[in-house]
Protein backbone atom coordinates (compact mmCIF):
# COMPACT_ATOMS: atom_id res chain seq x y z
CA UNK A 1 0.00 0.00 0.00
CA UNK A 2 1.13 3.53 -0.76
CA UNK A 3 0.25 6.43 1.52
CA UNK A 4 0.60 9.99 0.21
CA UNK A 5 1.16 12.56 2.96
CA UNK A 6 0.36 16.17 2.06
CA UNK A 7 1.47 19.36 3.83
CA UNK A 8 4.31 17.28 5.25
CA UNK A 9 6.82 19.11 7.40
CA UNK A 10 10.10 17.65 8.71
CA UNK A 11 8.48 16.92 12.06
CA UNK A 12 5.65 15.00 10.37
CA UNK A 13 8.18 12.75 8.65
CA UNK A 14 10.12 12.28 11.88
CA UNK A 15 7.15 11.20 14.00
CA UNK A 16 5.40 9.10 11.34
CA UNK A 17 8.68 7.20 10.92
CA UNK A 18 9.12 6.59 14.65
CA UNK A 19 9.23 2.88 15.65
CA UNK A 20 6.40 3.44 18.13
CA UNK A 21 4.17 4.90 15.43
CA UNK A 22 5.03 2.10 13.01
CA UNK A 23 4.07 -0.39 15.72
CA UNK A 24 0.48 0.75 15.23
CA UNK A 25 0.50 -1.26 12.00
CA UNK A 26 0.24 -5.05 12.04
CA UNK A 27 3.43 -6.92 11.02
CA UNK A 28 1.78 -8.02 7.78
CA UNK A 29 0.93 -4.45 6.76
CA UNK A 30 3.42 -3.20 4.22
CA UNK A 31 3.28 0.53 3.55
CA UNK A 32 5.22 2.93 1.36
CA UNK A 33 4.96 6.58 2.38
CA UNK A 34 5.38 9.42 -0.12
CA UNK A 35 5.77 12.85 1.49
CA UNK A 36 4.67 16.06 -0.25
CA UNK A 37 5.56 19.36 1.42
CA UNK A 38 2.73 21.24 -0.30
CA UNK A 39 -0.98 21.32 0.47
CA UNK A 40 -3.60 19.17 -1.21
CA UNK A 41 -5.89 21.12 -3.52
CA UNK A 42 -7.26 21.07 -7.07
CA UNK A 43 -3.82 21.77 -8.52
CA UNK A 44 -1.89 19.14 -6.54
CA UNK A 45 -4.39 16.28 -6.31
CA UNK A 46 -2.78 14.49 -9.25
CA UNK A 47 0.22 13.74 -7.02
CA UNK A 48 -1.96 11.22 -5.17
CA UNK A 49 -1.90 8.91 -8.21
CA UNK A 50 -0.90 5.40 -7.20
CA UNK A 51 -1.80 5.89 -3.55
CA UNK A 52 -4.58 3.95 -1.86
CA UNK A 53 -4.68 6.37 1.07
CA UNK A 54 -3.75 9.97 1.74
CA UNK A 55 -2.90 11.79 4.96
CA UNK A 56 -3.79 15.48 5.29
CA UNK A 57 -3.75 18.36 7.77
CA UNK A 58 -5.94 21.32 8.69
CA UNK A 59 -5.22 23.55 5.68
CA UNK A 60 -5.53 20.92 2.97
CA UNK A 61 -8.57 21.22 0.71
CA UNK A 62 -10.92 18.24 0.51
CA UNK A 63 -13.82 19.71 -1.42
CA UNK A 64 -16.21 17.60 -3.49
CA UNK A 65 -14.09 18.24 -6.57
CA UNK A 66 -10.85 17.17 -4.89
CA UNK A 67 -12.51 14.09 -3.37
CA UNK A 68 -13.92 13.09 -6.76
CA UNK A 69 -10.45 13.39 -8.29
CA UNK A 70 -8.93 11.36 -5.47
CA UNK A 71 -11.50 8.62 -5.98
CA UNK A 72 -10.80 8.50 -9.72
CA UNK A 73 -7.09 8.11 -8.95
CA UNK A 74 -7.76 5.05 -6.78
CA UNK A 75 -7.60 6.66 -3.34
CA UNK A 76 -10.01 4.99 -0.92
CA UNK A 77 -8.93 6.29 2.50
CA UNK A 78 -8.43 9.80 3.89
CA UNK A 79 -6.53 10.10 7.15
CA UNK A 80 -6.68 13.40 8.98
CA UNK A 81 -3.74 13.91 11.32
CA UNK A 82 -5.80 16.40 13.30
CA UNK A 83 -9.16 16.59 15.04
CA UNK A 84 -10.90 19.27 12.99
CA UNK A 85 -12.61 18.21 9.77
CA UNK A 86 -14.39 21.37 8.61
CA UNK A 87 -12.14 21.27 5.49
CA UNK A 88 -13.64 17.92 4.39
CA UNK A 89 -16.89 17.51 2.46
CA UNK A 90 -18.11 14.49 4.42
CA UNK A 91 -21.29 14.15 2.39
CA UNK A 92 -19.29 13.88 -0.81
CA UNK A 93 -16.91 11.42 0.83
CA UNK A 94 -19.92 9.34 1.86
CA UNK A 95 -21.35 9.29 -1.66
CA UNK A 96 -17.99 8.22 -3.05
CA UNK A 97 -17.58 5.46 -0.48
CA UNK A 98 -14.37 6.88 0.95
CA UNK A 99 -13.06 5.98 4.39
CA UNK A 100 -12.39 9.12 6.45
CA UNK A 101 -10.90 9.12 9.95
CA UNK A 102 -9.35 11.74 12.21
CA UNK A 103 -7.45 11.97 15.48
CA UNK A 104 -10.25 13.25 17.72
CA UNK A 105 -8.28 13.67 20.92
CA UNK A 106 -4.58 14.14 21.40
CA UNK A 107 -2.99 15.76 24.37
CA UNK A 108 -5.65 18.40 25.13
CA UNK A 109 -3.34 19.75 27.83
CA UNK A 110 -0.92 20.91 25.10
CA UNK A 111 -3.46 23.32 23.64
CA UNK A 112 -4.84 24.34 27.03
CA UNK A 113 -1.36 25.15 28.35
CA UNK A 114 -0.61 27.23 25.26
CA UNK A 115 -3.85 29.18 25.72
CA UNK A 116 -2.80 29.90 29.31
CA UNK A 117 0.64 30.99 28.07
CA UNK A 118 -1.04 33.48 25.72
CA UNK A 119 -3.20 34.79 28.57
CA UNK A 120 -0.18 35.31 30.79
CA UNK A 121 1.91 36.90 28.05
CA UNK A 122 -0.81 39.31 27.03
CA UNK A 123 -1.83 40.10 30.59
CA UNK A 124 1.69 40.86 31.86
CA UNK A 125 3.13 42.27 28.60
CA UNK A 126 6.09 39.90 28.65
CA UNK A 127 6.29 40.02 24.85
CA UNK A 128 6.85 43.78 25.01
CA UNK A 129 9.24 43.50 27.95
CA UNK A 130 11.36 40.98 26.04
CA UNK A 131 11.78 43.36 23.10
CA UNK A 132 12.53 46.33 25.38
CA UNK A 133 15.27 44.60 27.33
CA UNK A 134 16.98 43.51 24.11
CA UNK A 135 17.36 47.24 23.41
CA UNK A 136 18.56 47.96 26.98
CA UNK A 137 15.24 49.59 27.88
CA UNK A 138 14.29 48.55 31.41
CA UNK A 139 11.44 51.01 31.87
CA UNK A 140 8.23 49.54 33.30
CA UNK A 141 5.95 52.23 31.89
CA UNK A 142 3.28 50.65 29.71
CA UNK A 143 3.83 47.14 31.08
CA UNK A 144 1.25 47.26 33.86
CA UNK A 145 -0.71 44.02 34.15
CA UNK A 146 -3.46 42.60 36.33
CA UNK A 147 -3.42 39.78 38.87
CA UNK A 148 -5.20 36.73 37.51
CA UNK A 149 -6.34 35.60 40.95
CA UNK A 150 -9.98 36.58 41.38
CA UNK A 151 -10.56 37.40 37.70
CA UNK A 152 -13.54 35.97 35.83
CA UNK A 153 -12.71 33.70 32.91
CA UNK A 154 -15.31 32.76 30.29
CA UNK A 155 -14.81 29.52 28.37
CA UNK A 156 -16.76 28.95 25.16
CA UNK A 157 -16.72 25.21 24.49
CA UNK A 158 -16.13 22.67 27.25
CA UNK A 159 -14.74 19.68 25.42
CA UNK A 160 -11.48 18.13 26.56
CA UNK A 161 -9.40 21.24 25.85
CA UNK A 162 -11.92 23.58 27.46
CA UNK A 163 -11.98 21.46 30.61
CA UNK A 164 -8.16 21.25 30.71
CA UNK A 165 -8.01 25.04 30.37
CA UNK A 166 -10.59 25.42 33.15
CA UNK A 167 -8.57 23.18 35.44
CA UNK A 168 -5.47 25.33 35.02
CA UNK A 169 -7.27 28.66 35.39
CA UNK A 170 -9.01 27.40 38.51
CA UNK A 171 -5.54 26.80 39.92
CA UNK A 172 -4.84 30.52 39.46
CA UNK A 173 -7.86 31.26 41.64
CA UNK A 174 -10.11 32.47 38.81
CA UNK A 175 -13.90 32.34 38.73
CA UNK A 176 -14.99 30.23 35.75
CA UNK A 177 -18.03 30.63 33.52
CA UNK A 178 -18.80 28.47 30.49
CA UNK A 179 -21.11 28.42 27.53
CA UNK A 180 -21.77 25.19 25.66
CA UNK A 181 -25.06 23.65 24.48
CA UNK A 182 -23.72 20.32 25.81
CA UNK A 183 -22.84 20.47 29.50
CA UNK A 184 -19.82 18.61 30.86
CA UNK A 185 -19.96 17.11 34.35
CA UNK A 186 -16.18 17.42 34.46
CA UNK A 187 -16.33 21.18 33.92
CA UNK A 188 -18.90 21.56 36.69
CA UNK A 189 -16.13 20.69 39.16
CA UNK A 190 -14.49 24.02 38.32
CA UNK A 191 -17.20 26.49 37.33
CA UNK A 192 -20.76 27.11 36.22
CA UNK A 193 -22.64 27.22 32.94
CA UNK A 194 -24.47 30.32 31.80
CA UNK A 195 -25.73 31.96 28.62
CA UNK A 196 -23.34 33.35 26.04
CA UNK A 197 -24.52 36.91 26.62
CA UNK A 198 -24.10 36.61 30.39
CA UNK A 199 -20.62 35.09 30.00
CA UNK A 200 -19.48 37.87 27.70
CA UNK A 201 -20.84 40.60 29.97
CA UNK A 202 -19.04 39.23 33.05
CA UNK A 203 -15.77 37.73 31.84
CA UNK A 204 -12.45 39.55 32.08
CA UNK A 205 -10.92 36.90 29.82
CA UNK A 206 -12.79 34.97 27.10
CA UNK A 207 -11.17 31.85 25.66
CA UNK A 208 -12.55 29.93 22.67
CA UNK A 209 -12.44 26.13 22.66
CA UNK A 210 -15.20 25.12 20.25
CA UNK A 211 -15.33 23.54 16.79
CA UNK A 212 -15.90 25.53 13.62
CA UNK A 213 -19.39 24.66 12.39
CA UNK A 214 -22.10 26.85 10.90
CA UNK A 215 -23.53 27.75 14.31
CA UNK A 216 -20.11 28.86 15.63
CA UNK A 217 -18.72 30.63 12.56
CA UNK A 218 -18.00 34.25 13.59
CA UNK A 219 -19.39 33.58 17.07
CA UNK A 220 -17.21 36.57 17.92
CA UNK A 221 -18.63 39.41 15.82
CA UNK A 222 -19.74 43.04 16.14
CA UNK A 223 -22.68 42.07 18.34
CA UNK A 224 -20.89 39.71 20.71
CA UNK A 225 -17.87 42.01 20.96
CA UNK A 226 -20.26 44.75 22.03
CA UNK A 227 -21.54 42.47 24.80
CA UNK A 228 -18.05 41.94 26.21
CA UNK A 229 -16.75 43.97 29.13
CA UNK A 230 -14.64 46.95 28.16
CA UNK A 231 -10.94 46.03 28.34
CA UNK A 232 -11.67 42.28 28.38
CA UNK A 233 -9.16 39.93 26.76
CA UNK A 234 -10.02 37.48 23.95
CA UNK A 235 -8.02 34.30 23.24
CA UNK A 236 -8.56 31.90 20.34
CA UNK A 237 -6.61 28.64 20.02
CA UNK A 238 -9.35 26.69 18.20
CA UNK A 239 -10.31 27.77 14.68
CA UNK A 240 -9.77 31.10 12.94
CA UNK A 241 -13.29 31.21 11.55
CA UNK A 242 -14.75 31.60 15.03
CA UNK A 243 -13.65 35.23 14.98
CA UNK A 244 -14.69 37.99 12.58
CA UNK A 245 -11.27 39.59 12.26
CA UNK A 246 -12.49 42.90 10.85
CA UNK A 247 -14.93 43.26 13.75
CA UNK A 248 -12.12 42.57 16.21
CA UNK A 249 -9.92 45.22 14.58
CA UNK A 250 -12.74 47.72 14.92
CA UNK A 251 -13.15 46.84 18.63
CA UNK A 252 -9.41 47.30 19.16
CA UNK A 253 -9.44 50.67 17.39
CA UNK A 254 -12.35 51.82 19.57
CA UNK A 255 -10.34 50.68 22.64
CA UNK A 256 -13.24 48.46 23.68
CA UNK A 257 -11.29 45.20 23.50
CA UNK A 258 -8.41 45.20 25.95
CA UNK A 259 -6.28 42.55 24.29
CA UNK A 260 -6.31 39.79 21.70
CA UNK A 261 -4.30 36.59 21.39
CA UNK A 262 -4.74 34.42 18.30
CA UNK A 263 -3.06 31.13 17.49
CA UNK A 264 -5.40 30.78 14.51
CA UNK A 265 -6.64 33.14 11.81
CA UNK A 266 -9.65 32.84 9.53
CA UNK A 267 -7.56 33.32 6.38
CA UNK A 268 -4.50 31.40 7.55
CA UNK A 269 -4.52 28.74 4.83
CA UNK A 270 -2.27 30.67 2.45
CA UNK A 271 0.15 31.74 5.19
CA UNK A 272 0.53 29.45 8.18
CA UNK A 273 3.11 26.65 8.42
CA UNK A 274 5.31 28.35 5.79
CA UNK A 275 8.18 30.85 6.05
CA UNK A 276 7.15 34.13 4.40
CA UNK A 277 9.92 36.25 5.96
CA UNK A 278 11.45 36.96 2.57
CA UNK A 279 8.24 37.96 0.82
CA UNK A 280 5.61 40.68 1.07
CA UNK A 281 2.39 39.52 2.69
CA UNK A 282 -0.60 40.99 0.88
CA UNK A 283 -3.15 40.18 3.59
CA UNK A 284 -4.00 43.72 4.70
CA UNK A 285 -6.33 42.53 7.49
CA UNK A 286 -3.67 40.40 9.18
CA UNK A 287 -1.02 43.05 8.72
CA UNK A 288 -3.26 45.66 10.36
CA UNK A 289 -3.96 43.27 13.20
CA UNK A 290 -0.32 42.78 14.14
CA UNK A 291 0.29 46.54 14.41
CA UNK A 292 -1.56 46.69 17.73
CA UNK A 293 0.67 46.50 20.80
CA UNK A 294 -2.00 44.54 22.68
CA UNK A 295 -2.31 41.79 20.07
CA UNK A 296 -0.36 38.52 19.89
CA UNK A 297 -0.55 36.29 16.81
CA UNK A 298 1.17 32.90 16.64
CA UNK A 299 1.16 30.43 13.77
CA UNK A 300 -1.23 27.65 14.87
CA UNK A 301 1.29 26.04 17.18
CA UNK A 302 -0.75 25.31 20.31
CA UNK A 303 -0.78 21.58 19.56
CA UNK A 304 2.96 21.50 18.82
CA UNK A 305 4.50 19.29 21.51
CA UNK A 306 6.47 16.05 21.24
CA UNK A 307 3.77 14.15 23.06
CA UNK A 308 0.99 15.39 20.81
CA UNK A 309 2.88 14.72 17.56
CA UNK A 310 3.75 11.18 18.59
CA UNK A 311 0.16 10.47 19.55
CA UNK A 312 -1.06 11.91 16.24
CA UNK A 313 1.31 9.60 14.35
CA UNK A 314 0.25 6.57 16.41
CA UNK A 315 -3.48 7.11 15.92
CA UNK A 316 -3.16 8.03 12.24
CA UNK A 317 -1.38 4.78 11.43
CA UNK A 318 -3.79 2.82 13.62
CA UNK A 319 -6.66 4.31 11.62
CA UNK A 320 -4.87 3.18 8.46
CA UNK A 321 -4.48 -0.33 9.87
CA UNK A 322 -8.21 -0.46 10.62
CA UNK A 323 -8.94 0.51 7.02
CA UNK A 324 -6.50 -2.01 5.55
CA UNK A 325 -7.91 -4.88 7.58
CA UNK A 326 -11.55 -3.89 7.12
CA UNK A 327 -12.16 -3.33 10.82
CA UNK A 328 -14.59 -0.88 12.36
CA UNK A 329 -12.63 2.25 13.23
CA UNK A 330 -13.54 4.13 16.38
CA UNK A 331 -12.19 7.37 14.87
CA UNK A 332 -14.06 7.08 11.57
CA UNK A 333 -15.98 10.08 10.31
CA UNK A 334 -17.13 8.10 7.28
CA UNK A 335 -17.01 4.29 7.45
CA UNK A 336 -17.72 2.48 4.16
CA UNK A 337 -19.77 -0.70 4.28
CA UNK A 338 -20.02 -3.28 1.53
CA UNK A 339 -23.70 -3.72 2.30
CA UNK A 340 -24.83 -0.18 2.89
CA UNK A 341 -22.22 2.02 1.26
CA UNK A 342 -20.71 4.80 3.38
CA UNK A 343 -22.27 7.27 5.74
CA UNK A 344 -21.03 10.06 7.98
CA UNK A 345 -20.87 8.93 11.59
CA UNK A 346 -22.51 11.14 14.22
CA UNK A 347 -20.32 11.46 17.26
CA UNK A 348 -20.82 12.35 20.88
CA UNK A 349 -20.14 15.98 21.76
CA UNK A 350 -16.89 15.20 23.56
CA UNK A 351 -15.41 14.06 20.25
CA UNK A 352 -16.57 17.03 18.21
CA UNK A 353 -14.77 19.65 20.28
CA UNK A 354 -11.58 20.07 18.25
CA UNK A 355 -8.50 19.02 20.19
CA UNK A 356 -6.16 20.38 17.41
CA UNK A 357 -7.97 21.98 15.59
N, C-alpha and C positions, 0 to 999 in steps of 0.2 A: 504494500500500500504506500502511496505517496501522499504526504501532507504538505500543503502549501501554506506558509505562514506569512501573512501580510503585516505591514507596519512593524516589521521586526527590528528591534534595536539590539545592540550588543548584549544587554542584560537579558533580553528574551531568549536569545540563543544560549546564553550561559546557563540559565535556569531550566530551560527545556531539555538541555543536554546533561543535566545532573543525574547521577546514578539513581538517586532517590525518586526523581520524577519518572525516569525510565522504568523503574520498578512497578509503576502503576499499570504497565502493560504486561499481559501474560507472556510467558517465555516463547510461545508459538506465534506471537504477533510481530511480524517483521514490518518495519516502517522506515521510509526514506523521507527526510524532511528537507524541503526547499525553502529557504528564507528570502523574502523580498523586503527591502527596507522602505518601500513606498506603500501608500495606502491602496486599498482595493476600491475601485470605482469603475465607471463605464469604460474608461480608457485603459485600465490595467487588468481587467478581468480575464483577458486572453492568456495571461501568464499562469492561470490556474489549469491550463490544458494538461491532461495527463494525471491530475490529482484526483483522488477519490474524496478527499476531505480538505477543507481549508480552515485556518485558524486566524481570527481577526480580533481587532481591538475597538475601542470606543469611537474612533473617528473614521473607521472604514465605512463605506457606503454599501448597504445591502438592500437596495430598492428592488421593486418587482423586476425592473429591467436587468439589473445585475444578477439577481437570483435566477432569472430565466436563462441568461447566458451561462451561468455556472452549471445549471442543470444540463444544458445542451453540450457542455464540455465534459460531462461525466461526473461532476461533483455531486455527491449524495449526502455529505455531512458538513455542517457548519459549526465550528467550535468557537465560542466567544471566551476569550481569556479575561473576562470582566463580568461584572454582575449586570450592568445596564444593557438593555436591548432595544432602546428606543430608535436605534439606527437600523433595525431589521424589520422588514415587512413580513411579519409572522403569518399573515393570511396568505400571502403569495407563497411563502415557504410551505405552508400546509397544502395548498393546491398542487404544488410541484412534488410533494412527497419527500421533502428534504428533512433530514434529521437536524435539529438545532438544539444546542445545549450551552449553558453558561456556567459561570462559577458564582453561585448566588451569595456565598458568604465566605470571605477570606479576611481574617485578621481585622475585624471592625475596630479594634483598639488603635490600629495604625492611623486610620482616618480621624478617629475621635481625638487622638493625641495631637494630630496636626492642626485640627480645628482649634484646640485649646492653645497651641503654640501661636496661632494667628491672633487669637484673642489677647494673649499676653503681650505679644509684640505691638499690636495696635494700641492697646490700652496704656502701655508704659513707654511707648515711643522708642523702643530699643533699636528699631531700624534706622531712625534718625540719629540716635546717639552714636551708633556704630560709624556712620558716615562722618559725623562731626569730629570724633576722636581721631579718625584717620587724617584729619586736617589740623590736628592739634587744637581743636576747639572744645574746651571742657565746660562751656557755659551750660547751665541747666534751664535757661529761659526757653520756653516753648516745649519742654519735655514733661510737663506736669501730667501725671496720670491719676487714676482712681483706684482705691482698694477694691479688689473683687469681693472680699468677704462682705456679705450682706446685700450684694447687688441681686437684681432679679434677672434671670436668664430665661428666655423663651426658646423652646425647641420645637421646630416644625418638622414632624416626622419622627416617630419613636420606634423605628426598627432597631436592628442590632447596633448600628452606629450611633443612633440617637440616644439609646440607653447607655452605651459606653461613654458618650459625651456627658450625659447627665450624671453618671457615677463620678466622673472626675470633677465636674463643676460643683457637685454636692460636697466634695472634699475640700473645696475652697471656702465653703460656708455660704454658698449662694442659695437663693430661693429659686425653685425651678417650676416653670409653667410649661405645658405642652399642648400642642394642637395636632390631632391625628384622628381621622374618622374611625380608625381601629385602635382601641385602647390596649396598652400593654400592661399586664400585671407587674412585670419587672420594673417598668418605669414608675409605677405607683409607689414603689419603695422610696423614691427620691423626690417626687413632686406631685403636682396635681394637673389634671386636664382642664382645659377651659376652651372658650371659643377663640377663633383666630383674631377677631377684633379686640377681645379683651387681652389676649396675650400681647398683641402689638402695642396696645395703649399702656401696658404696665412694664414691659421688659426694657431693661437697660442694654441688654445684649440679645440679639436674635440670631439663632444659628439654624441653617437649613440642612435637613437630613432626610429628604424625601425624594422619590423617583420623579423623573420627568415624564408625565403623561398629560393628556389634554386638560385635565382638571387642575394640574399644578403648573402648567406653562405660564410664565409671567405671574406667578403667585405674588411676587413682589413687583408692584406697579405703582402708578401715580396714586391710586386710591389707598392701597395698603401702606405705602410710604407715608402718606398723610396721616394714617392712623397711628404710626409709631411715635414714641416719645421724642421730643426734640433732643438732639445730641446722642440718641441711641446708636449702638454699633450693630452692623449687619455682617454676618459671616456666611459664606457659601462654599462648602466643600463637596457638594453633591453633583449638580448638573447646571451648566451655564444658563440653559433656557428657563430656569426657575426665576431668573431676574431680568426685568426689562432694563437694560443697561442705560438707555437714554433717560429713562425716568429717574434712575439712581443718580446720574450726572446732574440732572436738574435739582434733585434734593440736596446734593452736595454743594452746588452753586448757591442755593438759597440758605445754606448753613443750617438746614433742618436735620440732615443726617450727620451724626457725629464722627462716624468712621466706617470704612468698608474694607473687608478682606475677602478676596476672591481667589480660590484655587482653580476655578472653572470660569469659562466665559462663553456666552451664547454663540459667538462666531469663532470659536477656537479652532475649528477643524483645519483651516488653512495655515495655522500658525503653531499650535502647540506640538511639542515633542520634536521640534526641528530648530536648528540654530539659524536665526535670522540676523545675527549681529553684524553681518557684512552687507546687508541689504536695507532698502528703505521700506518700512511697513506702511502700507497704504490704508490701513484700517483707522480712520480718523476718530471713531468712537473710542476704541481702545487707547489710542494715543492721548486723547483728551483725558481719559480716565486716570492714566498713570501720572498726570501732572499734579494731581492733588496730593498734598503732604500727608493727608490722613487716609490714604488708600494704599493697600498692599495687594499686589497681584502676583501669584505664583503660577507655575505652568502645569497644573493638574498632577501634582506630585504627592498628594496626601496619602495615597496607597503605597508609596514607594519605599518599602522596607524589605529586607532580606527575607523575613518570615512570610510576608504576604506574597512575594514573587515566587517563592518555592512552593507555597500552597497552591497558587494559581497554576503553576506547571503541573503539579501532582494531579489536581482535579481535572485539568484540561485533558491530560493523557488518559485519565481514568474514564472520562466521558467518551473519548475515542475508542477505548477498549470495549466499552458497553456497546457502541455502535457496531464495531467489527464483529462482535460475537452475538449480535442480535438480542442483547439483554435489555430489559427495561431500565432506563436511566433516570435516576432520581433528580437529576439536574436538567432534564429535557424540557425545552420550551415547546418544541414540536417533536412528537414521537411517531414516526411512520409505523403503520401496521399493514401487513399483507392482506388482512381481511377487510379492514375499514379505511385504508388510506392513512393520511396523516391529519392531525388536528392540534391546534394550539392547546397547551395544557394550562388550566387555571390553577394558580398557586395560592397558598395561604399568604396573608399579608406580610408575615415575617420574612418571606422570601422575596417580596417585591420591593422592599426598601433597598435601594442600591447600596451595596457595600463598597464597590469601587465604581464607582460609577464612575 
